Amino acid sequence: MRAEDAVGLSFFFGLFAAIMVIVYASTRLQGSRDRSVWLAIGMSAAGVVLMVFGLVTSYLIRISPRVAVEGNIWAVRGWSSRTFKVTDDSGRAALIRCNYRGPGLREGDRARARYIEYNGKLLQLKMLTGSYAGWELEESAGESGPALFAGIGLVCWFAGWRQRRKAAALI
């Protein structure tokens, strides 16, 4: 199992468990104090899961090797999130994700790409053949998305902490 898959599955199951606690608290419990305690536990757990996911993903993006591959572009697809593959001379295919949606990515053209091994995010692309020969593209490592998850997690955790204080005041 790839690290990206393990992190994604852990995130999904952790967030699902936290949401189930929140749903349980909001639909099954009648006492005001019990409901507040379980809501606080669920919101705090969701916040921790989101923060850990964001921080771990940022860390793995940061330490992941930056791989360079030179070869033919193929399987260019995607409307909202573009992906393509580059096959080198040895036959190894690399799936690459990018945010660029303009001209320049044509199947069959030869290119040199540098990408992050962890999530396949494109860092640099230089077209070597075709009508766009010499054209270059640079993108970021994509660390802002995981940072957003960590920020949302911090807000959820803080909301859970406030809910817990509210439950303690009901005693």
C-alpha positions in Angstrom: 0.0 0.0 0.0 1.3 3.4 -0.9 1.8 6.1 1.7 -0.7 8.3 0.0 -3.4 5.6 0.2 -2.7 4.8 3.8 -2.9 8.5 4.8 -6.2 8.8 2.8 -7.8 5.7 4.3 -6.8 6.7 7.8 -8.2 10.2 7.3 -11.5 8.8 5.9 -12.1 6.3 8.7 -11.1 8.8 11.4 -13.3 11.5 10.1 -16.2 9.0 9.6 -15.9 7.9 13.3 -15.9 11.5 14.5 -19.0 12.3 12.4 -20.7 9.2 13.7 -20.1 10.4 17.3 -21.6 13.8 16.4 -24.6 12.3 14.7 -25.1 10.0 17.7 -25.0 12.9 20.1 -27.4 15.0 18.1 -30.0 12.4 17.4 -29.9 9.9 20.3 -29.1 11.8 23.5 -31.8 13.8 25.2 -29.9 15.2 28.3 -28.4 18.6 27.6 -25.2 17.8 29.4 -24.7 14.4 27.8 -25.4 15.8 24.4 -22.9 18.6 24.9 -20.2 16.2 26.1 -20.6 13.9 23.1 -20.7 16.8 20.7 -17.5 18.1 22.2 -15.8 14.7 21.8 -17.0 14.4 18.2 -15.9 17.9 17.2 -12.6 17.6 18.9 -11.9 14.2 17.3 -12.8 15.6 13.9 -10.5 18.6 14.5 -7.7 16.3 15.5 -8.2 14.1 12.5 -8.2 17.1 10.1 -5.1 18.6 11.7 -3.1 15.4 11.7 -4.1 14.7 8.1 -3.0 18.2 7.0 0.2 18.1 8.9 1.2 14.5 7.8 0.4 15.3 4.2 2.4 18.5 4.3 5.3 16.6 5.9 5.2 13.8 3.3 5.0 16.3 0.4 8.1 18.1 1.9 10.2 14.9 2.3 9.1 13.1 -0.8 11.7 12.8 -3.6 11.5 15.1 -6.6 11.6 12.7 -9.5 12.6 13.7 -13.1 11.3 11.8 -16.1 11.8 12.4 -19.8 9.6 10.8 -22.4 6.4 10.9 -24.4 3.2 12.4 -23.0 0.1 10.3 -23.3 -3.3 9.9 -21.6 -3.9 13.6 -21.3 -7.3 14.0 -19.6 -9.2 15.9 -17.1 -11.5 18.8 -17.0 -11.3 20.2 -13.5 -8.0 18.5 -12.5 -5.7 17.6 -15.4 -3.6 14.4 -15.3 -1.3 12.9 -17.9 1.4 10.2 -18.1 5.0 10.4 -19.2 6.6 7.2 -20.3 10.4 7.2 -20.4 12.6 5.1 -22.8 12.7 2.1 -20.4 8.8 1.9 -20.5 8.2 3.2 -17.0 5.1 5.4 -16.9 4.6 8.2 -14.4 1.2 9.6 -13.6 1.4 13.4 -13.2 -1.2 15.8 -11.8 -1.2 19.5 -12.6 -3.4 22.5 -12.4 -2.6 23.9 -15.9 -5.5 23.8 -18.3 -4.2 25.7 -21.3 -2.5 24.6 -24.6 0.8 22.8 -24.7 0.0 19.3 -23.4 -0.4 17.2 -26.5 -0.2 13.4 -26.7 2.8 12.0 -28.4 5.1 15.1 -27.8 8.3 14.5 -25.9 8.7 16.3 -22.6 10.9 16.5 -19.4 8.9 16.6 -16.2 9.9 16.9 -12.6 7.2 15.9 -10.1 6.7 14.9 -6.4 6.8 11.2 -5.9 4.3 11.2 -3.0 1.3 12.7 -4.8 2.4 13.0 -8.4 2.2 16.8 -8.4 3.9 18.5 -11.3 6.8 20.9 -10.4 8.3 21.6 -13.8 7.5 20.6 -17.4 9.6 21.4 -20.4 8.3 20.4 -23.9 11.1 19.0 -26.0 9.3 18.3 -29.3 6.1 19.3 -31.2 4.7 22.7 -31.9 5.3 23.8 -28.3 9.0 22.8 -28.2 10.8 25.0 -25.7 7.7 25.8 -23.7 8.0 25.5 -20.0 5.6 25.3 -17.1 6.3 25.5 -13.3 3.8 24.7 -10.5 4.0 24.7 -6.7 4.3 21.6 -4.6 0.7 21.9 -3.5 1.3 22.3 0.2 -1.5 25.0 0.6 -4.3 22.4 0.4 -3.0 20.3 3.4 -2.4 23.5 5.3 -6.1 24.4 4.8 -7.1 21.0 6.2 -4.9 21.7 9.3 -6.5 25.1 9.7 -10.0 23.8 9.5 -9.1 21.1 11.9 -7.8 23.7 14.4 -11.1 25.6 14.1 -13.1 22.3 14.7 -10.9 21.4 17.7 -11.4 24.8 19.2 -15.2 24.5 18.7 -15.1 21.2 20.5 -13.1 22.7 23.3 -15.6 25.5 23.7 -18.4 22.9 23.7 -16.7 21.0 26.4 -16.4 24.1 28.5 -20.1 24.7 28.0 -20.9 21.2 29.1 -18.8 21.6 32.3 -20.8 24.8 33.1 -24.0 22.8 33.0 -23.1 20.7 36.0 
